[in-house]
Amino acid sequence: MANDRMTMPGDIPDFVREAEEAMASGEAFLPEEPKEVTIKFGRGLVGEPFISKNGNELVEIKIPNADSKDSRPWESFVISPKMVHENQFGKGMWMKLPEDGTTRLARSVNTGIDANGKKIWKTEYRNVANTELKSLLESYKTRESVLGKLSEKKEAIGSAPKTMKPKTRTNDVSL
């Protein structure tokens, strides 16, 4: 019979033998947790879900320009809507991406004007690491906020000398 034959030590592959020895010595074979980057961003940066040409449901996420004076169109990328989640308050969004992965960003660029006077647009693509993508999407945290500028203006107005204008009152009461 085929099963009556005894197995020889050379019949077992080395990696199986090493694994059996490691298990006998008490080593655990737990897979490493993949390192992930958690990216937090505002709800307004998420576009409407759409179906791609190959039938996958995707959503576009816009990346605001880091410089507020930069008037170029924003960069964007697409991702499965299953990977994008709302935070507990419902105003923000977050997603997790692999730390060692890359994401392809797209930006529309005006290349000129055609004979009819219409602008000619082309799409520029670039690949960025997911850690860099996190810093791009969260760049709003380092920008000066509108409220910060408002408090500076209030201080400037408060330190300006006050001039009192006399109030004039007219008693035009017409019946």
Secondary structure, DSSP 8 states (H G I E B T S, - for coil): --TTS---GGGS-HHHHHHHHHHHHT---------EEEEEEEGGGEEEEEE-TTS-EEEEEEE--SSTT--S--EEEEE-GGGEEE-TTSSEEEEEEETT-EEEEEEEEEEEE-TTS-EEEEEEEEEEEHHHHHHHHTGGGTS--HHHHHHHHHHHHHHS---------------
